[in-house]
Structure formats: C-alpha cells, structure tokens
C-alpha cells in the first residue's frame, strides 16, 4: 500500500506506508521535509526573453516600499511551485494575525525576473523581511506560521 502525496512532494521522496501495530510512523520525516521544501528557479526557455536590465521606475517603487519603518515581508513565489502553494494559506493567516503592524507583499518571480535576479533569488518560496531599507531576515522554503510571526514580531 502506498501513501499518495501532493505532486510537489514526489520530487523529494517516495516511500511506502510502514505498519507497526496499526500505526503510521514515517510522518515525522514527512513534516521535517515539508519544513525545508523549496523549488529551484526554472531556467528561462527559448521563447522567454530574460530581463537583463532593471527598470528605474520599478526599482524606485520597490525602494519606497522597503524603506519605511514598518517591517515588510516579501514572499517571492511562482505559480508552478508546489511549496509556494502550501505557503500561501500560512501567509494569509500571518497577515490576519499581525494586521497593520507589518506589510506582506507577494512577488511572482516569473513576472519580475529582474528583481529576482538583483536580489539573487535562487529558489522559491523565498521570504525576505525588510525594515528601514535593510534586509533583516531571509529564508528559502516553507516556514511555519509561528516562526513567521516570531520573526516579524522581533522586528516591530
């Protein structure tokens, strides 16, 4: 008998259910793998033109967003990324709990390749916390709700 996992997990591991006195016991390994799951950025295909120059208007807008005294958590994600989809409800819950104490912004790396390249985003999801224009924290992979609240709270 096999465990059926979401498609994004099949890239990371595959195993069978192990029964011991009617208990499943590989769940701890699954949860540990979920906490560090991330996707590598997909290379630009021949029909896509890589953005080589960052638009000055875009950079000014990004700088205005991150230069305030309010912490700004930026979630770099992609529509094709399974861990990004798993992180989305966590981000929503964090936003509900912190309210206006911090801003949370989602940026699609496929639509904003120049920014992703400038910030050296190598995998998604990548979360970066800015305050006063300075990067305070950075993490790639799925992060728990409690961890995000703790990190944001430490920079309020």
C-alpha positions in Angstrom: 0.0 0.0 0.0 1.4 3.4 -0.9 0.9 6.9 0.5 -0.3 9.4 -2.0 1.4 12.8 -1.6 0.8 16.0 -3.3 2.8 16.2 -6.6 5.4 18.7 -5.3 6.5 16.2 -2.7 7.1 13.4 -5.1 10.2 15.1 -6.3 11.7 14.9 -2.8 10.9 11.5 -1.6 8.9 8.3 -2.1 8.3 5.6 0.3 5.6 3.0 1.3 3.5 3.0 4.4 5.1 1.1 7.2 2.6 -0.5 9.5 3.6 -1.3 13.1 0.7 -2.2 15.4 -1.7 -0.4 13.1 0.3 2.9 13.3 1.8 5.0 10.6 5.2 6.2 11.7 7.0 8.0 8.8 5.0 11.2 9.5 7.8 12.9 11.4 10.1 12.6 8.4 7.4 14.0 6.1 6.9 17.0 8.4 10.6 17.6 8.6 10.9 17.5 4.8 8.0 19.9 4.4 9.7 22.5 6.6 12.6 22.8 4.2 10.9 22.2 0.9 11.6 24.7 -1.9 11.8 24.7 -5.6 14.7 25.8 -7.7 14.0 28.5 -10.2 13.2 27.3 -13.6 15.6 28.4 -16.3 14.4 30.8 -19.0 13.2 28.9 -22.0 14.0 29.9 -25.6 10.6 31.5 -26.1 11.0 33.7 -23.0 13.3 36.7 -23.1 15.3 37.2 -19.9 15.1 40.7 -18.4 18.6 41.9 -18.2 18.1 45.5 -17.1 16.1 46.5 -14.1 13.7 49.4 -14.8 14.5 52.5 -12.8 10.8 53.2 -12.2 10.4 49.6 -10.7 13.4 50.0 -8.5 12.2 53.3 -7.2 8.8 51.7 -6.3 10.5 48.8 -4.6 12.8 51.1 -2.7 9.8 53.1 -1.4 8.1 50.0 -0.2 11.0 48.6 1.8 12.4 52.0 3.1 9.6 52.6 5.7 9.9 51.9 9.4 7.1 49.3 9.1 8.5 45.8 8.5 7.9 44.5 5.1 7.8 40.7 4.4 8.2 39.9 0.8 7.2 36.4 -0.5 8.9 35.6 -3.7 6.9 32.8 -5.3 5.9 31.1 -8.6 2.6 29.8 -9.9 4.2 26.4 -10.8 5.8 25.9 -7.3 4.1 23.4 -5.0 5.7 24.6 -1.8 4.7 28.1 -2.7 1.1 26.9 -2.9 1.5 25.3 0.5 2.9 28.5 2.0 0.0 30.7 0.7 -2.5 29.9 3.4 0.2 30.3 6.1 1.0 33.8 4.7 -2.8 34.7 4.8 -3.1 33.6 8.4 0.0 35.6 9.4 -1.4 38.7 7.7 -4.7 38.3 9.7 -2.8 37.9 13.0 -0.3 40.8 12.6 -2.8 43.2 10.9 -1.3 46.6 10.1 1.9 46.1 12.2 3.7 44.9 9.1 3.2 44.7 5.3 3.2 41.4 3.4 3.8 41.5 -0.3 3.8 38.6 -2.8 6.0 38.9 -5.8 5.9 36.4 -8.7 9.5 35.8 -9.8 8.4 34.9 -13.4 6.7 38.3 -13.8 9.5 40.1 -12.0 12.7 38.3 -13.2 14.9 41.4 -13.0 14.1 42.0 -9.3 14.6 38.3 -8.6 18.0 38.3 -10.3 19.0 41.5 -8.5 18.1 40.0 -5.1 19.7 36.7 -6.1 16.5 34.6 -5.6 17.7 31.1 -6.4 14.7 29.1 -5.2 11.1 29.6 -4.3 9.5 30.3 -2.0 11.9 32.8 -0.6 10.9 35.2 2.2 12.7 38.4 2.9 12.0 40.8 5.7 13.0 44.4 5.3 12.9 47.3 7.8 14.2 50.7 7.1 15.5 49.6 3.7 17.8 47.0 5.3 17.3 43.2 4.9 16.7 41.9 8.4 15.9 38.2 7.6 15.8 35.8 4.7 14.6 32.2 4.4 14.0 29.9 1.4 11.5 27.1 1.7 8.2 26.7 3.6 8.2 28.4 7.1 5.7 27.8 9.8 3.1 30.4 10.8 4.6 30.6 14.4 8.1 31.2 13.0 6.9 34.0 10.7 5.0 35.7 13.5 8.1 35.4 15.8 10.4 36.9 13.1 8.1 39.7 12.3 7.4 40.4 16.0 11.1 40.6 16.7 11.4 43.5 14.2 8.4 45.6 15.2 
